Amino acid sequence: DTALAGNNIPGRFINEGAYRKMAEIIRMGGMDGIAFFPATPGRSDLFSCSRLKGAELPILVELTHLGKKYFDESDLKIAELALKAPNAFRINGKVILTHAPAGNVPEYSKKLKEALRKRWGDCFLYLPYVGLRSFHPHKKLDSKAIELLKDELRTQLRAADGVFFSDRSAVWKRRFNREFEEQVILPILKSVYSEPEFKEKILGYAVAIEHSNSYRFTHTLDCTGTSFLRNKLETVRSLHPDFIIMTEWDEQNEHTHFRPTIYNSFSTQRIVRAYSDLFARRKPSPIMGDNTAIPNLIVSYRKNLTVGEPLEIEVANVPDGTFDQAIFKVTVVLKNLKGEIVKAFPDQMIHGNELANSIWFKIPSAELLEHQVILPEITVSWNEKTMNVSSSLAPIEIRANWNMDYKWVKHPLRDLPSGIKSQLSIVE
């Protein structure tokens, strides 16, 4: 971010001001550090930036074999940088090295691990990215198929010090199927890791926010409001991996930002902060500067719909110790540009200490086709108090034709702008 250059060091890809802002956002979300690929031009600056006074962060170094069949000296040079870094993420005193992308062959892992041991001894724990490669959602998943998946995992574990599990088998029709992840995928992982041969192996687990870009036809990870992120973090509670890495691309259309954006605001930071406190058994606390008189609720929905798709509004609660005893009544109405109510949903309730589940308001968008634009209005009532939000919520466009925009708007009530007026109208 060149606007935050500050005391920029000449020749450095990552300027100091931008790094400090990034560290601030990471800490706001309760995360522990940053994982990165030093092989990508400019990113090796994080070795020094991550030790800047007042903005220190642990680093987890990731190798990548893009375009390479086997490791080469460049991988070993990066490993050496990680070994020399005092803030490199370690488990049992050994530096963690992951290796992306998924699909790594065991022979690659074996040769790289041998090279690391030969040069530096037992100083590293090497984990390739691994997914269930032989799984196919349209094939029968019987006991024989599950055993094959377990054998794949065993082969990968024998070649390395563990695996970083990055898999999309539980994503169907763009959405994460938590039930499948918990009833099929996690038992496979737990079963293999419980075997005597693998009990000491390390396990990393990938958590994503979403992936809904508009220029590639790979709409594979619909965030479904905040549900995708929360459900992935709920599986962490069941799996107990040694660490997780969350996906973040610095590319506007990727829509995976952990940092705040116009459409995500601080929704991700709020949710991850709550789970970080939960995992660490810390007492939850609000983000500094929050207006704690406002419920920590997040309203989410898609901003563009093609007729045939449902209009879905999610309201999720993020407990932070401020409303633990409250029960919120949520009222949702949809209005047209004239301010007329076109749909009023039955009220729903959500508890102030609820985190895992959210409440939903749904209607087929075909019922709204006569309205090109829909304006949502949310009213929250609790303890004889009421809060109404409408003008600060994004409008929803109903399209009769083709639409590639799968982006969900995520509005934390505490982040909504105030004192700003806007007007929306349709012209010829």
Buried (B, 14 or more C-beta within 10 A) or exposed (E): EEEBEEEBEEEEEBBBBBBBBBBEBBBBBBBBBBBBBBBEEEBBBBBBBBBEEEBBBBBBBBBBBEEEEEBEEEBBEBBEBBBEBEEBBBBEEBBBBBBBEBEBBBEBBBBBBEBBEEEBEEBBBBBBBBBBEEBEEEEEBEEEBBEEBBEBBBEBBEBBBBBBBBBBBBBEEBBBBBEBBBEBBBEBBEBBBEEEEBEEBBBBBBBBBBBBBBEEEEBBBBBBBBBBBBBBBBBBEEBEBBBBBBBBEEEEEBBBBBBBBEBBBBBBBBBBBBBBBBBEEEEBBBBEEBEEEBBBBBBBBBBBBBBEBEBBBBBBBBBBBBBEEBBBEBBBBBBBBEEEEBBEBEEBEBBBBBBEBBBBBEBEBEBBEEBBBBBBBBBBBBEEEEBEBEBBBBBBBBBEEEBBEBBBBBBBBBBBEEEEEEEEEEEE
